[in-house]
Amino acid sequence: MFKFIGSVVKEMKLTTWPTRKQSVIDFFMVIEYTVFFLIFLMIFDWVTQNGITSAVQYLLPFVRN
């Protein structure tokens, strides 16, 4: 158990942590990607919904006969 904890501490000392500037840059990159995919999914959902609605409205008269 103590050997494991010692190796964890040793590994943590080898870890390089990002600077505050790099953390802020990474944070805003995550926000940018989130907004991008949010907009992409909204557009995809809108196109899909309107496409299915239009297809059903177009094909409905043929089904009724």
C-alpha positions in Angstrom: 0.0 0.0 0.0 2.8 2.4 0.9 4.7 1.5 -2.2 1.6 2.4 -4.3 1.2 5.8 -2.6 4.9 6.5 -3.0 4.7 5.7 -6.7 1.6 8.0 -7.1 3.5 10.8 -5.4 6.5 10.2 -7.6 4.4 10.2 -10.7 2.6 13.4 -9.7 5.9 15.2 -9.4 6.7 14.2 -13.0 3.4 15.6 -14.2 3.5 19.0 -15.9 0.5 21.1 -15.2 -0.8 23.7 -17.6 -0.3 27.4 -16.9 -3.2 29.7 -16.0 -3.0 31.1 -19.5 -3.2 27.7 -21.2 -6.1 26.7 -18.9 -8.0 29.8 -20.0 -7.3 29.1 -23.6 -8.4 25.5 -23.3 -11.6 26.6 -21.4 -12.6 29.0 -24.2 -11.8 26.3 -26.8 -14.3 24.0 -25.1 -16.9 26.7 -25.1 -16.3 27.4 -28.8 -16.7 23.7 -29.7 -19.8 23.4 -27.6 -21.4 26.4 -29.2 -20.4 25.1 -32.7 -21.9 21.7 -32.1 -25.0 23.2 -30.5 -25.7 25.3 -33.6 -24.8 22.3 -35.9 -27.3 20.0 -34.1 -30.0 22.7 -34.1 -29.7 23.2 -37.8 -29.6 19.4 -38.4 -32.7 19.0 -36.3 -34.5 21.8 -38.1 -33.6 20.5 -41.5 -34.6 16.9 -40.6 -37.9 18.0 -39.0 -38.9 20.2 -41.9 -37.8 17.6 -44.4 -39.9 14.8 -42.8 -42.9 17.2 -42.4 -42.6 18.2 -46.1 -42.3 14.6 -47.2 -45.3 13.5 -45.3 -47.4 16.4 -46.5 -46.3 15.7 -50.1 -47.0 11.9 -49.9 -50.2 12.0 -47.8 -52.5 12.7 -50.8 -51.1 9.6 -52.6 -51.8 7.4 -49.6 -55.4 8.5 -49.1 -56.5 7.2 -52.6 
